Amino acid sequence: MEQNSKNNNLRDYDKEPLIIKDYNQEVTNFWSLFVFIFVLIAIVFSKNKMVILPFMIWALKSQNQYKNAEFKFTNSTILHKSPKFIKEIGIARIEKIQKTMQILYEIHNEKIENKFLKYFVNIFLILWFLGICFVTIVIENQGMPLLLIFCIFCFGLFIPQLLYHFKKDNKFVDLYDTIIIKSDDDIKICIFCAKKDDYEEIRKYVLFKKGIDINKVEKILL
């Protein structure tokens, strides 16, 4: 085992860079089905058909942000790139490594030019959800239990993520499946790990380059 570890450390990541596909867009598309189901349920229990609006906003915001994106690990840098953007962090400038959930990917992986839009949409969706609860229970007096709405909401948050892991690689089912790498100048790269092999390759890389075991880093929500 020690010999294998030494062999791994001899890898030249400039000649043989580690390339990991960005699966975030794929899992986001998988999520869309569950968001649609949630909206249908809300429509059934509410007379206000404007409940469809957040789904349209969410779907528009989420499409093609990370199409054909990948992460590239070299001896000196980590890059997140697609035809639409590129982000880069030098190994020497890594300040912190944490883990979070895929459902919070966009919040942590914010791009500066979209910061206002991202916060606006996220706040709008939260207010919309609270508004649906208020209208359905208080104004329309349909008697739909708040607990039921909350359960449906939680189902829509966590179940798609778990099902996606079972579909993609049932050897790697972990809610904290996204690695956050932050530089000292506040650049963030978030790596959603869909497969166990990808996770282990990144773990080896970070352990070799920074002496940090990502199995033991801090887990955060917001």
Residue, then its C-alpha position, 0 to 999 in steps of 0.5 A: m500500500e505504501q509503495n502504491s502511494k509513492n507511485n501515485n505521488l510520482r505522477d506528473y500532472d502537467k504531462e498527465p493532467l487529471i481531467i474530471k467531467d463537471y456533472n453539475q448540469e447533468v444532475t441539474n437536468f435530473w432535478s428538473l423532473f422533481v421540481f416539475i412534480f413539486v410545481l404540479i402538486a402546488i398547482v393542485f393544492s392552490k388556486n393561484k396558477m402563478v405557482i408555475l413562475p418559479f419553475m420557469i425562472w429556475a429552469l431558465k437559470s439552470q440550463n447550460q450554465y455548465k454545459n461541456a464543462e470540466f475540471k483540469f488538475t495540473n502540477s500548479t493549478i486547478l481549472h474549471k472551464s467550459p465554452k462559456f467561462i474559465k476559473e483558475i486557482g493556483i495550488a500555492r494560493i489555496e486557502k481553504i478546502q471544504k465540502t457541501m451538498q450538490i443542492l448548494y453548488e450554485i451558491h458556493n460556486e458563484k461567478i462574480e458577474n452573476k452574484f446579484l442575479k443568483y442571490f435575487v433568484n434564490i431569495f425569490l424562490i424562498l419567498w415564493f415557497l413561504g408565500i405558497c404556504f401562507v396562501t394555501i393555508v391561511i387565505e384559501n383555507q384548504g387545510m393542507p398541513l404545513l408539515l406536508i408541504f415541508c416534506i414535499f419540499c425536502f423530498g424535492l431537495f434531497i431525493p433527486q441528489l441521492l437517486y442520481h448517485f444511485k443511478k451514476d455510481n451506487k458506490f458513492v452515495d454521500l450528501y456532502d458530495t461537493i468539494i469547495i476549493k477557495s483561494d486567498d483572493d476569494i476565487k471559489i471552485c466547486i467540484f461535484c463528485a458524481k463517481k467514487d473514482d473521481y472523488e478518490e482521484i481528487r483526494k489523492y491529488v489534494l493529499f499529494k499537493k496540499g497534504i489535506d485529506i478531503n475526507k476530514v475537511e469541514k462540512i458546511l451548508l451556507 
